[in-house]
Amino acid sequence: MTTDKTPAPGLDLTVSCGYASDVGLRREHNEDSLVAADPLFAVADGMGGHEAGEVASSICIRTLTDSRVAGRSLPEMDPEELQELLVTADELIRAETGGRAGTTLSGTILVQEGGAPYWLVFNVGDSRTYRLSQGGLVQITIDHSEVQELVDYGRITPEEALTHPRRHVVTRALGTGSDIDADFWLIPAVVDDRILICSDGLINEVGDEQIFNLVTSFAHPQDATDALVQAALRAGGRDNISVIVVDISGGSLRVATDTREFE
């Protein structure tokens, strides 16, 4: 668990992050994988058991980190390019596991478009990405899960979804199933933004109100990360728990105003 601070050339912008991944209190293996290396921040939650999920999530993250985006400051990248990377990850996972394992994926890449910084947020499955901006914590991603569909259709309430017996069933994943298309959002990056990326091992144990309180209680992103993981462990730690917290800070910065969603 470390924190990186990287000035972004050409922009008065500094990126700081904290990250942690814990096996939890019930599982024998940690099937989560993550990357927290400016400008790429992502969490993959493997599925399959008997270490197969660990293989799927690690292949997914390795595919992203081996790409041209990793290690570059504010690259130019569009959703189509990123989806191509996810297709590659899906093919590699299937080749390695024979379709017996898959992984969710959620995260963001800090990119530039027209000389302005943006969060390119992406999601497949039920890991999540949130944004803390101007005092409010907003869930950017939408879960690809059976219970989310039931909520969308008005058949159950969001509160009922928290304890529904099918709450762990995802409708999109890489490496398994027929739907691997990610959702994308291009959101202007603003100084003092804080991004939270996490596997469902956090959100199934810690409610939104407590997540907000912890994310806003610590100035240092690593301290916020550690507090979130500890809260999930105290609540039962029934799954692997992976958390990334990313901050941007700086002085003068050209800020775009348009937000775009791609499905």
N, C-alpha and C positions, 0 to 999 in steps of 0.2 A: 504494500500500500504506500504509494508515493504521491506527491503533488508536483505537476509540471507547470512551469511558467515560461511562456514563449512569446516574445514580442513578434508581432506580425509585420514584416517589412512592407513599407508603402502605406501603412495605416497606423494611426496612433492607437494601437489595440494590444492588449495583453490577455492571454488565455491562461487560466488556472484550472486545475482539475484535481479531484480526489476520487479514489476508486477502491472497491473491496469486493471480494467474493468469498462466501462462507458456505460450507457444506450443510449447515443447519444441524438440527438436533435429532432428526429421524432418518436421514439418508446415509448410506455408506459411501457413495461417490458423489462428487460434485460434477454434474453434467452441464453446468453453465460455463461459458467462455466470454471474455470481454476484451476490448481494446480501448485504451484511453491514451491516444497519442495524437496531439494536435496535428491536423484538423479533424481527425476521425475519432468518434466516440460511439461505441456500440456494445450491446449486450445480446448474447445468443443463449437461449435456454434449450438444451438438448432434450430429446424425447426418445425413449427406446429401452432404457434400462440396461443392466449388465454392461455398463460402460459404452454401449452403442451410442447413447445420447451424447456422451462426452466427445466421441469421435465426430458426430455430426456438427456439434456446435464449434468444435475447434477447426474443422475444415472450413466452415462458414467464415469465421473470423480470420483465419489465415488467408483465405481468398481475398478478403477486403484489404488486409495489411500488405499483401503482396502486389496490390494494384498500384497504378500510378498515382493515386490520390494520397497514399500514406506518406507521411513525412514532408508533404508539400504545404507551403503556407498559402492559405486561401486559394485553392485551385478553382478553376472554372469547370463545373460538372453539372450536367442536367440529369433529370430523372431517368431518361432513356439509357444513358451510359451506365448509371448505377444499376438499373434493372438487368442489363446485360451481365454485370458482375454477379448478380444474384442467380441468374440462370446458370452461370458457370459453377457457382457454389452448389446449386441443386444437383447438377450433373455429377460433380465430384462426390457428393455425399451418396448418391444412389449407386455409383460405381463401387464405392468403398463398402457400403452396408447392404447392398441389394434391396434397397427400399424398406429396410427394417427399422430405420431410424430417421428422425427428422429434427428440425430445430426451428424455434421462433427467432426473430431478429428485430431489434428496435434500436434506433440511435439517430445520430445526426453527423453531418459533415459541415464544417464552417467553410463556406464557399464565397466567391465573389461573383457578382453579376453587375455589369455597368459601372464597375469601380466601387460598388457598395457591398458590405458583408451581409450574408444571409445564412440562416440555419437551413440546410437541406435535410429535413427530417424524413425518416423512412421507417416502415413497419410491416412485418409479416407475422401474424400470430397474436399472442396476448401478453408479450412483454410490452412495456410502456415507456413513452417519453413525455415529460411534463416541462412546462416553461414557467418560471417565476419571473414576472415582469411587472413593474409598477405596483407592487404589493399584492398581486394576485397569482395564485398557482393554478394553471390551466392544463388539463390533460390534452395534449395535442393529438396523440394517436387514438385510433378507435380499435378496440379489441376485435380480432377475427376469431370469434368463439360462438358456440351455440347459445350461451346465455345472453351474449350481447344481441344476437339476432332476436331472441325472445323479448328482450327489453325494447328493441327497435320496433317490434310488431305490437307492443303493448300487452303482451301476454303475462309478463312478470314485471315487477318494479325493480329499480336498481338495488334496493335493499334486499329483495328476495334473491337477486342474482348472487349476492355474496355467499349464500349458503346452499345454493341450488346444487343437486347431486351431479349435474352435467357441467358444472362451472369450469372444469379442467379440460373440456373437449374443445380443441381449436379447429377452425375451418380452413385455415391456410397455414402452410409450413413449407420450409425448404427441405428437400430430401425425401418427402413422402407425400402421398395424396396427389390430387390433380391441379390444385390451385396454388401457384407460387408467386402470383403477382403482388408486389408491394404497393402500399399507398404512400404517397409522397406529399410533403408540404414544403413550400419555399417561404420562409418567414424572415422578415428583416431582423438582423442582429443589432441589438441596442446595448449600449454601455450599461453595465450593472445587471444585465440578464443573468439568470441562473437556470441552467438546464439540468433536469433530473432524468436519468435513464435507469430502468430497473427491470428485473425479472419478476414473475408473479410471486416468487417467494417473499418479496416485500409486501406487495399490495394485498395478498391474501391474509396477511397477519396484521397489517397496520392500516388503519382507516385514513381517508383523505385529510381529515382535520388534524390528526396527529402528524401525518407526513408534512402538512403545511407548517405546523408549529416547529417541527424539527428542522426543516429546510430553512426557515427564517430565523432560527435561534443561534446559528453559528456563522461567523464571518468567514471562516476558513473552510473551503469545500471539503477537505479531508475530514475535518471534525464533523461536518454535517453528514458525510457518508458513513462514518463510524457510528454515529448516533442512530441513524436509520437501521443499520444492520443489527445493532444491539437491541433496538426496539422490536424488530422481527424475532430475534432469538428469545427475548423475554415473553413474547406473545405465543411461543410454542415452537417456532423454527421448524415447521413441518416439511419444508422444502429447501432446496438450495436458494441462497439469497445473494444477488449481485446488484451492486449499486454504483453508478457513476454520477458525480456532481461536477458540472462545468460552469465556470464564471468567465465573463469577459469584462474587462475594465479598460479605461483609457481616457484620453482627453478629447480633443476635437475629432469627430468621426462622421463621415457622410453616412446618413441613415436613410434607407429607402422606406417607403410607406406602404407598399403593396404586398399583400400576402396571397399566395396562390396554392391551391390544392390540386393534386393530380391523382386520379384513381384509375 
